[in-house]
Amino acid sequence: MNRIKDYEVLKIRIVEWIKHYAESNGIKSLVVGVSGGIDSAVTSTLAAETGLMTYCIGMPLLQNEEQESLSDIHLDWLGDTYWDTKTEKFDLSNLFEVFRYTMRGYSKDDLALANSRSRLRMVTLYQVAQSVGGIVVGTGNKVEDYGIGFYTKYGDGGVDIAPIADLYKSEVWELGRYLGVDERIVNAKPTDGLWEDGRNDEDQIGASYIDLEEAMEYRTGPAVEILDKFSKQNRHKMEPIPTFKL
């Protein structure tokens, strides 16, 4: 899926949108988690392009070597390329192990633990953001955020703004290439990095992003049933919190 005719125009529009939001709300800085994946690489680069002070945070958590290496590569590139960018790395592995031990009576559900990893990262980003007068910039794409709800509620879904959430994954890949993101990151298999067995997104979802995009845009292709299943299952993430009203 590629609806974008001019990636330079797209870059300018998103960068100006972020700047306008920040200026309108008295925001001093931007905070982005850098995982080693294409979504966070593109988002952090767009944030750095604004000229606002941008804090790019690596948060390895029992991470496999390849994922951590890709995150380090992008953090180094950001630091070398943009003056108003500060890169930080916080290893959350020990923190998570303490959490897991503390919750040992409730730590047998692997999915719950995976989501807790994401939530620990969210807490880390907001700790930085509030300390520097900043906001947390989301890294979710259109398929994840509005198609199948493939994110952790109050984890990577806990953000202040979402600059690439109307872009399909294939468009994020192309924008990444245009922005100069390292090809190793562009070509890496998408993964949320929350599982010690190294499973990727397609392993978890059962369909590729390309097939999911076709299903979202045209209601055709092999992933329509999977799209509908996840959309129904994760609807609670994508709608406002149900509220009893008098």
Secondary structure, 3 states (H helix, E strand, C coil): CCCCCCHHHHHHHHHHHHHHHHHHCCCCEEEEECCCCHHHHHHHHHHHHCCCEEEEEECCCCCCHHHHHHHHHHHHHHHHHCCCEEEEECCCHHHHHHHHHHCHHHCCCHHHHHHHHHHHHHHHHHHHHHHCCEEEECCCCHHHHHHHCCCCCCCCCCCCECCCCCCCHHHHHHHHHHHCCCHHHHHCCCCCCCCCCCCCHHHHHCCCHHHHHHHHHHCCCCCHHHHHHHHHHCHHHHCCCCCCCC
